[in-house]
Amino acid sequence: MSITEDISSDEEFIPIDAFSQLKFIDCKKSADVNDLDGTFWLGYCYEYGIGVEKDKNKAFTYYQKSADMNNYNGMYKVGYCYYLGIGIEIDMNKAFTYYLMSAEAGNSMGIFKTAISYCYGIGVEKDKRKYIYWIRK
């Protein structure tokens, strides 16, 4: 059977992506053995209620654990949590610190948030030169 025949069949086509495959139990098992990606995704499950009741405090805890294991996505989400007060009190200085850590590790959203922070002075003193440096990365 060719790809064209498969798509044109009467069956409904449902695209599969990483989020539709995300399962709480798998993330929990991975986090239990200190897998840095599993720990990050477990935080994501708690933040958005995927396979478990939403719990912003637990989301922050698992994001922090993944950041402590040098997961740049975890670093970004810890900054995001500090910025919005998700499971932790709002702290713009800490938000910037974690955005910068994730940016230095190569996280594209961390790079963007670091640039914007320098542009508007969010958690850090305004610095046009550093804004330009980060926005060009």
Summary of the structure (lengths in Angstrom):
residues: 137
radius of gyration: 18.5
end to end distance: 44.8
largest distance: 60.9
contacts: 424
relative contact order: 0.09
helix: 67%
strand: 0%
